[in-house]
Amino acid sequence: MNPSEARIVEAALQAGADRPGALLPILHAIQDRAGYIPPAALPVIGRRLNLSRAEVHGVVSFYHHFRSVAPGRHVVRICVAESCQAMGAADLSAHAQRTLGIGFHATSADGRFTLEPVYCLGNCACSPAMLVDGELQGRVDAPRFDAIVADLGHAT
């Protein structure tokens, strides 16, 4: 781990290692600050929580929310739940993948965008929905997607 990541991991461990069920809150705290869970942090977390590296890895790999590599500067999450699917999320997903030049669970070569599917953003009345850098967007179609991405500085 680099020094910045080590500080983030240590701060999360100090804040929550003594709490019952500490693993998930610690992982969330690390990802919220670092953007991902550094693989080198797994044995450190395990030692502090008296868990094996495999147990920590099992939790990180089970939950799709957690990443083991740094995301792009902008994270685009497209809802793939039923309501959004009924309102065109498959077409939106295909357009996003073509526009960004990546598939789901990938980061563009220039490091600008990470594209992820998400199951329900709770914005069903405004389907299809997506989350861009934590900001909820509703009624997203291809032209609206292009405008949102262009606002982030990416020529479509």
C-alpha positions in Angstrom: 0.0 0.0 0.0 1.1 3.5 -0.6 1.4 5.8 2.5 -2.0 7.5 1.7 -3.8 4.2 1.5 -2.1 3.0 4.7 -3.3 6.1 6.5 -6.9 5.6 5.2 -6.9 1.9 6.3 -5.4 2.7 9.7 -8.0 5.5 10.3 -10.9 3.2 9.4 -9.5 0.5 11.7 -9.0 2.8 14.6 -12.5 4.2 14.2 -14.3 0.9 14.0 -12.2 -2.2 14.8 -13.7 -2.5 18.3 -17.3 -2.4 17.2 -19.4 -5.6 16.7 -19.7 -6.4 13.0 -16.8 -4.1 12.2 -15.8 -5.5 8.9 -18.4 -4.0 6.6 -18.3 -0.5 8.1 -14.5 -0.6 7.9 -14.6 -1.7 4.2 -17.1 1.1 3.4 -15.0 3.7 5.2 -11.9 2.6 3.2 -13.7 2.6 -0.1 -15.4 5.9 0.6 -12.0 7.5 1.2 -9.7 5.6 -1.2 -12.2 4.7 -3.9 -11.5 1.0 -3.6 -10.2 -1.6 -1.2 -6.4 -2.0 -1.8 -5.6 -5.7 -1.9 -2.6 -5.1 0.4 -5.1 -3.9 3.0 -6.8 -7.3 3.3 -4.2 -9.0 5.6 -3.9 -5.8 7.7 -7.7 -5.7 8.2 -7.8 -9.4 8.9 -5.1 -9.2 11.6 -6.8 -6.4 13.4 -10.2 -8.1 13.3 -8.9 -11.6 14.0 -10.0 -12.8 10.6 -8.2 -14.6 7.8 -7.2 -12.8 4.7 -9.5 -15.2 2.9 -12.5 -14.2 5.1 -11.9 -10.5 4.3 -11.4 -11.2 0.6 -14.6 -13.3 0.6 -16.6 -10.3 1.8 -14.9 -7.8 -0.6 -15.5 -10.1 -3.5 -19.1 -11.1 -2.6 -20.4 -7.5 -2.5 -20.4 -5.9 -6.0 -20.2 -2.4 -4.3 -16.6 -3.0 -3.3 -13.7 -2.6 -5.8 -10.2 -4.0 -5.6 -8.8 -1.5 -8.2 -9.0 2.3 -8.3 -12.0 3.6 -10.3 -11.9 6.2 -13.0 -12.3 9.8 -12.1 -16.0 9.6 -12.9 -18.1 6.6 -11.9 -21.2 6.0 -13.9 -23.7 3.5 -12.5 -26.7 2.6 -14.7 -29.7 1.0 -13.1 -30.5 -2.5 -14.5 -33.6 -3.3 -12.3 -37.0 -4.1 -13.8 -38.5 -0.6 -13.9 -35.5 0.8 -15.7 -35.3 -2.2 -18.0 -38.9 -1.6 -19.0 -38.1 2.0 -19.8 -35.0 1.5 -21.9 -32.1 0.8 -19.6 -30.7 -1.9 -22.0 -30.5 0.6 -24.8 -29.0 3.2 -22.5 -26.4 0.6 -21.3 -25.4 -0.3 -24.8 -25.1 3.4 -25.7 -23.0 4.1 -22.7 -20.7 1.2 -23.4 -20.3 2.3 -27.0 -19.8 5.9 -26.1 -17.2 5.3 -23.3 -15.6 2.4 -25.2 -15.8 0.0 -22.2 -18.1 -2.6 -20.8 -19.6 -2.9 -17.3 -17.1 -3.3 -14.5 -14.4 -1.6 -16.6 -12.5 1.7 -16.6 -11.6 3.6 -19.7 -8.0 3.5 -20.9 -7.6 7.1 -20.1 -8.8 6.6 -16.5 -11.7 9.0 -16.8 -14.7 6.7 -16.5 -15.7 3.6 -14.7 -19.0 2.0 -15.8 -21.0 -0.2 -13.5 -24.4 -1.7 -13.4 -26.4 -1.2 -10.2 -29.6 -2.9 -9.2 -32.2 -0.2 -8.3 -31.4 3.3 -7.4 -34.9 3.9 -6.0 -35.8 6.3 -8.8 -38.3 4.1 -10.6 -40.7 6.9 -11.4 -38.0 8.5 -13.5 -36.6 5.4 -15.2 -34.1 4.8 -16.7 -31.9 6.1 -13.9 -28.2 6.4 -13.4 -25.8 7.7 -10.8 -22.9 9.8 -11.9 -20.3 10.6 -9.2 -23.0 10.0 -6.6 -25.5 12.3 -8.3 -28.8 10.8 -9.3 -30.0 11.3 -12.8 -33.5 10.3 -14.1 -35.2 9.8 -17.4 -31.8 9.2 -19.1 -31.8 8.5 -22.8 -28.9 8.5 -25.2 -28.9 12.3 -25.9 -29.2 13.0 -22.2 -26.4 10.6 -21.4 -24.2 12.3 -24.0 -24.9 15.7 -22.5 -24.1 14.5 -19.0 -20.8 13.0 -20.1 -20.0 16.1 -22.1 -20.5 18.2 -19.0 -17.8 16.0 -17.4 -15.4 17.0 -20.1 -15.6 14.0 -22.4 -16.4 14.7 -26.1 -18.9 12.1 -27.3 
